[in-house]
Structure formats: C-alpha cells, structure tokens
Amino acid sequence: MMRRTNLAMLAPLAMLISAPVYAQAGDSQKSAELHAIIDAYWDYQLKQYPEFASSLGVDDPVGRVSDASLEAEDARVAKARAWLAQLDAIDTASLSEDDKTNYGILRRSLAEQIEANTFGQRTINFTNRGGWHQNFASMQNNLPFRNAQDYRTYINRLKQYAKINDQSIAVANQALAGGYVQPCVSMEGYETSISGLITDNPEASRFYQPFLRKRPEAIDAVTFNALAEEAAGTITDIINPAVQKHLDWYNSDYAPNCATAPGVSAQPGGAKYYDFRIRQMTTTTKTADQIHNIGLSEVARIRNEMVEVAKEAGYETREAFIEHLRTDPQYYAKTPEELMEKVARVNKIIDGKMPSIIGKLARLPYGIKEIPAETAEGTTTAYYNPGSPDVGIAGFYYVNTSKLDQRPFWEIPALSVHEAVPGHHQQIALQQELDMPDFRKHGAFFTAFVEGWGLYSERLGIEMELYDTPAKNMGRLSYEMWRACRLVVDTGIHSKGWSKQRAIDFMTDNTALSEANIEAEVNRYISWPGQALAYKMGELKIRELRSKATRELGDKFDLRAFHDVVLGQGAVPLDMLEAQVNRWIIARKAS
C-alpha cells in the first residue's frame, strides 16, 4: 500500500510549484482560460497547504501550518465551487487532448471535494492507521533540512502543534455529536499511536529526529546547537502537553463512545456516503453488489491457482501448504535487521530487471526504512512514502519489523514490487518528472490507478522471474487473493452488514496472510470505507487493456512501450486510462 505523503492527506490535490507554458494544438484562447483557472487553483492551494509546498521546494520562513478546522474546509469548498463554475463555462470541444485531460482531472477533483463536504463523515479526521498526530510527526520526512532557515521553519511549525491539535479535536467532537464515530472493533490499541509520541527525554522524540542528522555544512555548530535546544524545549513545553491532551481526550471522550456497528452504513447517511466512496476510490460507476460479485469470482479463480501451486510444492491440499508456510521457522527473521537485509537483497535483484519491462525509468532513487515503532503493531506490512526531487528527498519503502513471526520471507518479492519498483516508486517518481501541469505531477492521486498499478506490478514479478519457488509464488497468489478478498470484505462490512469476525474468517480461509496481518487489514477496511476497493478494480482494468493491446496489435505489441503509455500521463481515472491506451493502439496500428 502506498502511504500518501502525510501532508498530502490534508489536501484533495496538492500544490503546483510553477506554471510552465505548454504548446497547445487546440484553441489557444480556451487553453489560456483553462490554465488561468489552474494557476489560480495553484496559488490558493499553495497558501492553504504550506507544509506540502515546503516539501516541493517552496521556502516558508514563517513556518505556516494548514488550518485543520471545518470552517477552513468550508472556505476551500467555496473556492472549489467558483472554479468549477468557471470550468463549466469553457467549451472543451476545441481543447487539445492534453488539455482535455487537464480539464477532466481538475474538474473531477473539484467536484469530489465539493460532494465529500456534504456528508457528515467529513468530520471523521482519523482512521485506525493514524491521525493528525502521526501526520505531524511524519512531516519531517518530506521537508528539506539544508540550512538554518529550514530548521527554523520546522521549529516554528512545531510551536503551532497545540493549535492544530485543538482544531482537530474540535472537528472530532463534532463527529462524536453527529454519530460519525469509528467502530470499537477497529480501534483497539489506537491510543498507543498517541502515547508513543510522548517521551520524557525530548531528544528521544520523533519530532527531534531532524536534529540527530549530520549537521549541514551551511550551519555553524553554535547555531545548530541553539536550534536543537530550542526544538527540545518546544517538544517539552508544547508538543508533549498537546499530545497528552489528545491522549486524555481519546481515552475519556472518544473511546468510550466508539460505534458498535462496524459498517459505515450504520451511520447517519452512511449508505449514500459509501456509494460516494465507491465512485471516488474506484473511479467507476459500479455498485457495491457488482463489486462484491467481482470479488467472489476473483477469489474462486485465484483459489484454484493456489491449489495447483500447493501440488507443485508436494502438498495434497492448499490448506496444508499454507499451514506449512505460516508455521515453519525457516521462513521468518529472528531480528529486524535480518528482515531488512532480506528486503534489501530482493530489491536490488528487482532493480536489475527493471529495464526489461519499463522503457522510461524514474531518476529519483528510493530507500528502505522501518515503520515507526509506535504505529507498527497496528498497521500494515509495508507502505511507500513519496520523495521530492525538488528538495533532494528520496522515496522510501517502509517495512514493518514488528511481530517478526508473522512477516514471512516468501511475501517479500510481491511486497517489494508493489511498494518500490516497478510499483509505487517507479510510478510516482516518474509522474514527478512528466511534462504536465504541476497539480497533476504532485497532487493528482487516483487510488484506483496508483494502487491498481501497484497490484499489477506484483503480477509483473512473474515476467521478472521473482517467484522462483512455490513458496514465493504462493506469496504472490496470497497477495492477489488479499486484494480480491477486499472487494468482498469491504462491501460485506459496509453494504451487507458483515461483522468483523466474518470478514476475518473469510480472509483466513482464502489467503495465506498471517493472523496479525488479517486483523490489521480488516481493522483498516472498517475505519477507511471504500479505499481497499481501488486495488483490484484498477489492476483488472490495466490487465484488460494489456490483453486488448496484445490481441489487436499482435507483432506490433511491445510490453515496455505499453507500460510507458500506462504511466505516461501520471495518475488518471480509469476511463481516461482506457482512452489513452486506445489512442496508442490506433497510432501503433497506423505506424
């Protein structure tokens, strides 16, 4: 799974850094009108989300922070309505194909922002995977620390955390009052993600980590030490009390009032909200019933493939092979370092195979890190955090090193091609390089495309010869089964009244995932309705388009070129992806 840049979670679309001039084959006046709206949108977003702007290289000496209040979001939505009206006044028929894509992506994003704000669920400002406290603690991962001003900006932001905390608690209190509360069954242990940020020694705090890095040459030792001391004081005097206030509020006000029903449909207006989430996450018009049935069909297909792999491994049944994989100590690391070393080796093997399947490779490198300890036990196996070529930050593949007896080696190949390359890192880092408006480079995030490509990348591991043992191949199938089960389980919980235990039982019966992973995943689906549907729906569309291109082009089909086309416009809704592949097929036939 890709972890959206923590600051990007605050914005429906991120900011632009510049407004490059694009050659247009269509009506120049209509194009100018469109780009004027894009520029205005950029300027506003830049002001609204200054932390994200900093991650893209925009200096902010004051160290401003985003406004987390509902009033601020209402103001943003009012601006979105105005831009939407301006877009609707443009005759798109004469726009170039590139600008039709720009128009469609901006219009869709604005319309979804407006619609999302009509639901009471807009007050739900955290999931079981984290909230404003973890977002703020992770802010440093995407910020530059090149000189004294960068550190000063960071400290200034730390000093404003109490305000962000108060705003966020106020929004969550409105959620409590309206009945838009996370279910009890998905939030067990959530308080540790808060308490884990409080440290007696400020230098042991995650907020202090930038001062543990090597001092930049541009800062003299005296200045750096003074900044570090000020940061430590800010952590003690402002951060820790605010986090403690958050913890006390959660334990006394929120947790005792958690929801009893796991599905969002039990909330006021929840059924309609879930329909919106399906459209938003899958970029399709499919219903919950249709997606549920697609999931059941995929589960049956993958299960049959698993039976064949088990036979290849010498086991009479699929279940017997999975039990072996789950329990044999040879498949599990004894230390976090051993697990990270295994991941690193697999990733270097993958790196060496990348030119065989992708024509245009991303220039930005990626690294691997361990998931922070205070969130590791309640979160997923891994995630990806995008980098920033503008400020010199690599992308990072985060690996969960908690509960080592449930992090098998045979999952590593499928996990790595999804989170790093050719999955999230390749797709997102390449998107940052493309010649297109910056709101699409840095902010357009269509989960069905991004996560669909990540899951499709797991299948590319077959062509990269990564699954060279039955155990690794079962790991791949288990991961594909995991995403197929999501279609069944997510819709089951939020549309069909499934309990948490029924969801766990379904995933236990069909995947080779460990008990801890299944528990964490089901909790995630409960607290984050609809998001998990995007993976399989996106992957199925990419596979469908590849099959079509292969069939229609015959000898003219080129896998590397196909992948370059899929990735060539960055993240787009699935209907736009289909249109761009169809244009490529037509052009390829005529060449």
C-alpha positions in Angstrom: 0.0 0.0 0.0 1.1 3.5 -0.7 1.1 5.9 2.2 0.0 9.2 0.7 2.5 11.8 1.7 1.3 12.7 5.2 0.9 16.3 4.2 -1.0 15.4 1.1 -3.6 13.7 3.2 -4.6 17.3 4.2 -5.4 18.3 0.6 -7.7 16.9 -2.1 -5.0 17.9 -4.5 -1.6 19.2 -3.8 0.1 22.4 -4.9 1.8 23.5 -8.1 5.3 24.9 -7.9 5.4 26.6 -11.3 3.2 27.3 -14.2 5.1 26.1 -17.3 4.0 27.1 -20.7 2.6 24.2 -22.8 2.4 24.0 -26.6 -1.3 23.5 -27.4 -2.7 22.1 -30.6 -6.3 23.2 -29.7 -8.0 26.6 -29.3 -5.4 28.8 -27.7 -8.0 31.1 -26.0 -9.8 28.2 -24.4 -6.5 26.7 -23.3 -5.5 30.1 -21.8 -8.8 30.2 -19.9 -8.2 26.7 -18.5 -4.6 27.4 -17.5 -5.7 30.6 -15.8 -8.0 28.5 -13.6 -5.2 26.0 -13.0 -2.9 28.9 -12.0 -5.4 30.4 -9.6 -6.1 27.0 -8.1 -2.3 26.5 -7.6 -1.9 29.8 -5.9 -4.7 29.1 -3.5 -3.5 25.6 -2.7 0.0 26.8 -2.1 -1.3 29.2 0.5 -3.7 26.6 2.1 -1.1 23.8 2.5 2.3 25.4 3.2 3.8 22.2 4.7 3.3 20.4 1.4 4.6 23.5 -0.5 7.8 23.2 1.5 8.1 19.6 0.5 8.1 20.7 -3.1 10.8 23.3 -2.6 8.8 26.5 -1.7 10.6 28.3 1.1 8.4 29.5 4.0 10.5 31.4 6.6 7.4 32.0 8.8 6.7 28.3 9.1 3.0 28.4 8.5 0.7 25.3 9.0 -2.5 24.2 7.4 -5.8 25.1 9.1 -7.5 21.9 10.2 -10.9 23.4 11.1 -14.2 22.7 9.4 -14.5 26.5 8.7 -11.3 26.4 6.7 -12.6 23.4 4.7 -15.9 25.2 4.0 -13.9 28.1 2.7 -11.9 25.8 0.4 -15.1 24.2 -0.9 -16.5 27.6 -1.7 -13.4 28.3 -3.8 -13.8 24.9 -5.4 -17.4 25.8 -6.4 -16.2 29.0 -8.0 -13.5 27.2 -10.0 -16.0 24.5 -11.0 -18.4 27.1 -12.4 -15.5 28.7 -14.4 -14.5 25.3 -15.8 -18.1 24.5 -16.8 -18.2 27.7 -18.8 -15.3 26.5 -21.1 -16.2 24.8 -24.3 -13.9 21.8 -24.2 -14.5 20.6 -27.7 -11.7 22.7 -29.1 -9.1 21.8 -26.4 -6.1 19.7 -27.2 -6.1 16.1 -26.0 -3.6 17.1 -23.2 -5.8 19.9 -22.1 -8.9 17.8 -22.2 -7.1 15.5 -19.7 -6.0 18.5 -17.6 -9.6 19.8 -17.6 -11.1 16.4 -16.8 -8.8 15.7 -13.9 -9.2 19.1 -12.3 -13.0 19.1 -12.7 -13.4 15.7 -11.3 -11.2 16.5 -8.3 -13.1 19.7 -7.5 -16.5 18.0 -7.9 -15.5 15.2 -5.5 -14.1 17.8 -3.0 -17.5 19.5 -3.0 -19.5 16.4 -2.8 -17.4 15.0 0.1 -18.1 18.1 2.1 -21.9 17.4 2.0 -21.6 14.3 4.2 -21.4 14.3 8.0 -18.5 11.8 7.6 -16.3 14.8 6.7 -15.8 15.2 10.4 -14.1 11.8 10.7 -10.5 13.0 10.7 -8.6 9.9 11.6 -8.6 6.1 11.0 -7.2 3.2 13.0 -3.9 3.7 11.0 -3.3 7.2 12.3 -4.4 10.8 12.5 -3.3 14.4 12.8 -0.7 13.5 15.5 1.1 10.9 13.3 0.8 13.1 10.2 2.5 15.9 12.1 5.2 13.6 13.5 5.9 12.4 9.9 6.0 15.9 8.4 9.8 15.9 8.7 10.1 13.1 6.2 9.1 15.4 3.4 10.8 18.6 4.4 14.2 19.9 3.4 16.8 20.5 6.1 19.6 22.3 4.2 20.3 25.4 6.2 19.4 27.2 9.4 16.2 28.7 7.9 14.9 25.2 7.1 15.4 24.2 10.8 13.9 27.5 12.0 10.8 26.9 9.8 10.4 23.4 11.2 10.6 24.7 14.8 8.1 27.4 14.1 5.7 24.7 12.9 6.3 22.6 16.0 5.3 25.6 18.1 1.9 25.6 16.4 1.0 22.0 17.0 -1.2 22.8 20.0 -3.4 24.9 17.7 -3.6 22.0 15.1 -4.4 19.6 17.9 -7.2 21.8 19.3 -8.7 22.3 15.9 -8.6 18.6 15.2 -10.1 17.6 18.5 -12.9 20.2 17.9 -13.7 18.5 14.5 -13.6 15.1 16.1 -16.0 16.3 18.8 -18.5 17.3 16.1 -18.1 13.8 14.7 -19.0 12.4 18.2 -22.0 14.7 18.4 -23.3 13.7 14.9 -22.8 9.9 15.3 -19.9 9.7 12.9 -17.6 7.6 15.2 -15.1 4.9 14.4 -16.2 1.4 15.4 -14.8 0.0 18.7 -13.7 -3.3 17.0 -11.2 -1.4 14.7 -9.7 0.9 17.2 -8.1 -1.5 19.8 -4.7 -0.2 20.7 -5.1 3.1 18.9 -4.1 5.0 22.0 -0.6 3.7 21.7 -0.1 5.6 18.4 -0.7 8.7 20.6 1.1 7.8 23.8 4.1 6.6 21.8 4.9 10.1 20.7 5.3 11.3 24.3 8.9 11.0 25.6 10.5 12.1 28.9 13.7 12.9 27.0 12.9 15.3 24.2 15.9 14.1 22.2 14.3 10.7 22.0 11.2 12.2 20.4 10.3 11.6 16.7 9.9 15.3 16.5 13.5 15.8 17.4 14.9 13.5 14.7 16.0 16.2 12.2 18.5 17.4 14.8 20.0 13.9 15.1 21.1 14.0 11.4 24.5 15.2 10.4 24.7 19.0 10.7 24.6 20.7 7.3 27.8 22.5 6.4 25.8 25.7 5.9 25.1 25.9 9.6 27.8 26.5 12.2 27.9 24.4 15.3 26.8 27.1 17.7 23.7 28.0 15.6 22.8 24.3 15.1 23.1 23.5 18.8 21.0 26.5 19.7 18.3 25.4 17.3 18.4 21.9 18.7 18.0 23.2 22.2 15.0 25.3 21.1 13.4 22.3 19.4 13.9 20.2 22.6 12.3 22.9 24.7 9.4 23.1 22.2 8.8 19.4 22.4 8.8 19.5 26.2 6.7 22.7 26.6 4.3 22.4 23.6 4.3 19.1 21.8 4.2 16.7 24.8 1.3 18.6 26.6 -0.7 18.7 23.4 -0.2 15.0 22.7 -1.1 14.3 26.3 -4.3 16.4 25.9 -5.1 14.3 22.8 -4.5 11.1 24.7 -6.6 12.1 27.6 -9.4 13.2 25.3 -9.3 10.0 23.3 -9.4 7.8 26.4 -12.1 9.7 28.3 -14.3 11.1 25.5 -13.9 9.2 22.3 -13.0 5.6 23.1 -16.0 5.1 25.5 -18.3 6.3 22.7 -17.0 4.3 19.8 -19.5 2.8 17.4 -20.9 -0.7 18.0 -21.6 -1.5 14.3 -18.5 -1.9 12.1 -20.1 -0.7 8.8 -20.3 2.9 7.8 -23.9 2.3 6.6 -24.9 2.3 10.2 -24.0 6.0 10.5 -26.4 8.7 9.5 -26.4 8.9 5.7 -23.8 6.2 5.7 -25.2 4.1 2.8 -25.2 7.2 0.5 -21.7 8.1 1.7 -20.4 4.5 0.9 -21.8 4.8 -2.6 -19.8 8.1 -3.0 -16.7 6.4 -1.6 -17.0 3.6 -4.2 -17.2 6.1 -7.0 -14.3 8.1 -5.6 -12.0 5.2 -4.9 -12.6 3.1 -8.0 -13.4 5.9 -10.5 -16.2 3.7 -11.8 -20.0 3.7 -11.6 -20.1 0.1 -10.3 -22.4 -0.7 -7.3 -21.4 -2.4 -4.1 -23.2 -5.6 -5.3 -21.4 -5.6 -8.6 -18.0 -5.2 -6.9 -18.8 -7.9 -4.3 -19.6 -10.3 -7.1 -16.4 -9.5 -9.0 -14.6 -10.2 -5.8 -16.2 -13.6 -5.3 -15.3 -14.5 -8.9 -11.7 -13.5 -8.5 -11.4 -15.3 -5.2 -12.6 -18.5 -6.9 -10.1 -18.2 -9.7 -7.1 -17.4 -7.5 -8.0 -20.2 -5.1 -7.8 -22.7 -8.0 -4.4 -21.4 -8.9 -3.3 -21.8 -5.3 -4.3 -25.5 -5.3 -2.0 -26.1 -8.3 0.9 -24.3 -6.6 0.4 -26.5 -3.5 0.5 -29.6 -5.6 3.7 -28.4 -7.2 5.2 -28.0 -3.7 4.3 -31.6 -2.9 1.2 -30.9 -0.7 -2.1 -32.6 -1.3 -4.1 -29.6 -0.3 -3.8 -25.8 -0.5 -4.5 -25.6 3.2 -1.7 -28.0 4.1 0.8 -25.9 2.2 -0.4 -22.6 3.7 -0.1 -24.1 7.2 3.5 -25.1 6.4 4.2 -21.6 5.2 2.6 -20.0 8.2 4.4 -22.1 10.8 7.9 -23.2 9.5 10.6 -21.1 11.2 12.8 -21.1 8.1 10.5 -18.5 6.6 10.8 -15.9 9.4 13.5 -13.5 10.5 14.9 -13.6 14.0 15.8 -9.9 14.1 14.5 -6.7 12.4 17.9 -6.4 10.8 17.7 -9.8 9.2 14.3 -8.9 7.7 15.6 -5.6 6.4 18.6 -7.4 4.8 16.3 -9.8 3.0 14.2 -6.9 1.7 17.3 -5.1 0.5 18.6 -8.1 -1.4 15.3 -8.7 -3.1 15.0 -5.0 -4.1 18.5 -5.0 -5.7 17.6 -8.1 -7.8 14.4 -6.3 -8.9 16.3 -3.1 -9.8 18.5 -5.1 -12.2 15.4 -6.4 -14.0 13.6 -3.1 -14.4 14.9 -2.1 -17.9 13.5 -5.3 -19.3 9.9 -4.3 -18.6 9.9 -0.4 -18.4 11.2 1.9 -21.2 11.3 5.2 -19.2 12.7 4.6 -15.7 12.3 7.2 -12.9 15.5 9.0 -12.0 14.8 9.5 -8.3 16.2 6.7 -6.1 14.4 5.0 -3.3 15.5 3.7 0.1 14.1 1.3 2.8 13.2 2.2 6.4 11.5 0.5 9.3 7.9 1.6 10.2 8.0 3.7 13.4 7.6 1.5 16.5 4.5 3.3 17.9 2.4 2.5 14.9 4.0 -0.7 13.6 1.9 -3.3 15.6 -1.4 -1.8 14.4 -0.5 -1.1 10.8 0.1 -3.0 7.6 3.1 -5.0 6.4 4.6 -2.1 4.4 3.9 1.2 2.7 5.6 3.7 0.4 6.3 7.4 1.1 7.0 9.5 -2.0 10.1 11.6 -2.3 10.8 15.0 -3.8 13.3 15.6 -6.5 12.9 19.4 -5.9 14.3 19.3 -2.4 16.5 16.2 -2.7 14.5 13.6 -0.8 14.3 10.0 -2.0 11.2 7.9 -1.9 11.1 5.4 0.9 9.7 1.9 1.2 8.7 1.4 4.8 8.8 -2.2 6.2 7.1 -3.5 9.3 9.6 -5.2 11.6 7.2 -5.8 14.5 5.7 -9.3 15.1 8.6 -11.0 13.1 6.9 -14.4 13.4 4.2 -13.0 11.1 6.4 -11.3 8.4 7.4 -14.3 6.1 10.3 -14.1 3.6 8.1 -15.5 0.9 6.0 -12.4 0.9 8.9 -10.1 0.2 9.1 -10.3 -3.6 5.4 -9.4 -4.1 5.5 -6.8 -1.4 8.6 -5.1 -2.9 7.5 -4.9 -6.5 4.3 -3.3 -5.2 5.8 -0.7 -2.8 9.1 0.1 -4.6 9.7 -0.8 -8.3 8.1 -1.2 -10.7 5.2 -0.3 -8.4 4.7 2.9 -6.4 8.1 4.4 -6.5 8.5 4.0 -10.3 5.0 5.3 -11.0 5.1 8.3 -8.6 8.7 9.3 -9.1 8.2 9.2 -12.9 5.0 11.2 -12.5 7.1 13.9 -10.8 9.2 14.2 -14.0 6.5 14.3 -16.6 5.9 17.4 -18.8 2.5 18.4 -17.5 0.9 20.9 -15.0 2.3 20.5 -11.6 -1.0 20.0 -9.9 -1.0 16.6 -11.7 2.6 15.9 -11.0 2.4 16.4 -7.3 -1.2 16.2 -6.4 -3.3 14.1 -8.7 -3.9 10.9 -6.7 -6.4 8.5 -8.1 -6.3 5.5 -5.9 -7.6 3.1 -8.5 -4.8 4.0 -10.8 -2.0 4.2 -8.2 -2.9 1.1 -6.3 -4.1 -0.7 -9.4 -0.6 -0.2 -10.9 1.0 -1.4 -7.6 -1.0 -4.6 -7.7 -0.4 -5.1 -11.5 3.3 -4.7 -10.7 3.1 -7.8 -8.4 2.0 -9.8 -11.5 5.0 -8.4 -13.4 7.1 -10.3 -10.9 6.2 -13.4 -12.9 7.9 -11.9 -16.0 10.8 -10.8 -13.9 11.2 -14.4 -12.6 11.0 -13.4 -9.0 8.7 -16.2 -7.9 11.2 -19.0 -8.4 9.9 -21.3 -5.6 6.4 -22.5 -4.8 6.5 -20.6 -1.5 7.2 -17.2 -3.3 4.5 -18.0 -5.9 2.1 -18.8 -3.2 3.1 -15.5 -1.6 2.2 -13.7 -4.8 -1.1 -15.5 -5.1 -1.9 -14.8 -1.5 -1.3 -11.1 -2.1 -3.6 -11.2 -5.1 -6.1 -13.1 -3.1 -5.8 -10.5 -0.4 -6.9 -7.8 -2.8 -9.7 -9.9 -4.3 -10.9 -10.5 -0.7 -11.0 -6.8 -0.2 -13.8 -6.5 -2.8 -15.8 -9.0 -0.9 -15.0 -7.9 2.7 -15.2 -4.1 2.2 -18.5 -4.3 0.6 -19.6 -7.0 3.0 -18.8 -4.8 6.0 -20.1 -1.5 4.7 -23.0 -2.6 2.5 -24.1 -6.1 3.6 -23.9 -6.0 7.4 -20.9 -8.3 7.9 -19.3 -8.5 11.3 -15.6 -8.1 11.8 -15.3 -11.8 12.7 -17.0 -12.8 9.4 -14.5 -10.7 7.5 -11.6 -12.2 9.4 -12.9 -15.7 8.8 -13.3 -15.1 5.0 -9.7 -13.8 4.7 -8.3 -16.5 6.9 -10.0 -19.1 4.8 -8.8 -17.7 1.4 -5.4 -16.1 1.9 -2.1 -17.2 3.3 -1.8 -14.0 5.3 -0.8 -14.2 9.0 -3.3 -13.7 11.8 -1.8 -10.3 12.7 -1.9 -9.0 9.1 -5.5 -10.1 8.6 -6.5 -8.4 11.9 -4.7 -5.2 10.9 -6.2 -5.3 7.4 -9.8 -5.8 8.5 -9.5 -3.0 11.0 -8.3 -0.8 8.2 -11.2 -1.6 6.0 -13.6 -0.9 8.8 -12.2 2.5 9.6 -11.5 3.6 6.0 -14.5 2.7 3.9 -14.0 2.0 0.2 -10.3 2.7 -0.1 -9.4 -1.0 -0.3 -11.7 -1.5 -3.4 -9.3 0.5 -5.6 -6.5 -2.0 -5.9 -8.2 -4.9 -7.6 -10.5 -2.7 -9.7 -7.5 -0.8 -11.0 -5.4 -3.9 -11.6 -8.2 -5.6 -13.5 -8.6 -2.6 -15.8 -4.8 -2.5 -16.6 -4.8 -6.2 -17.3 -7.9 -5.8 -19.5 -6.2 -3.1 -21.5 -3.0 -5.1 -21.9 -5.0 -8.1 -23.2 -6.8 -5.8 -25.7 -3.5 -4.2 -26.9 -1.9 -7.7 -27.2 -4.8 -9.0 -29.2 -5.2 -6.1 -31.5 -1.5 -5.3 -32.1 -0.1 -8.8 -32.5 3.5 -8.5 -33.5 3.4 -4.7 -33.0 2.7 -5.1 -29.3 5.7 -4.0 -27.2 5.4 -4.6 -23.4 7.9 -1.8 -22.5 6.0 0.7 -24.7 2.7 -0.4 -23.3 3.9 0.3 -19.7 5.3 3.7 -20.8 1.9 4.6 -22.2 0.1 3.5 -19.0 2.5 5.6 -16.9 2.8 8.4 -19.4 0.1 10.7 -18.1 0.6 10.1 -14.4 -2.3 9.0 -12.3 -5.6 9.3 -14.1 -9.2 7.9 -13.6 -9.7 4.5 -15.2 -11.8 5.9 -18.1 -9.1 8.3 -19.0 -6.5 5.5 -18.8 -8.6 3.4 -21.2 -8.9 6.3 -23.7 -5.1 6.9 -23.7 -4.4 3.2 -24.3 -6.9 3.1 -27.1 -5.3 6.1 -28.8 -1.9 4.4 -28.5 -3.3 1.2 -30.1 -4.7 3.1 -33.0 -1.5 5.0 -33.5 0.6 1.8 -33.3 -1.6 0.1 -35.9 -1.1 3.0 -38.2 2.7 3.3 -37.7 
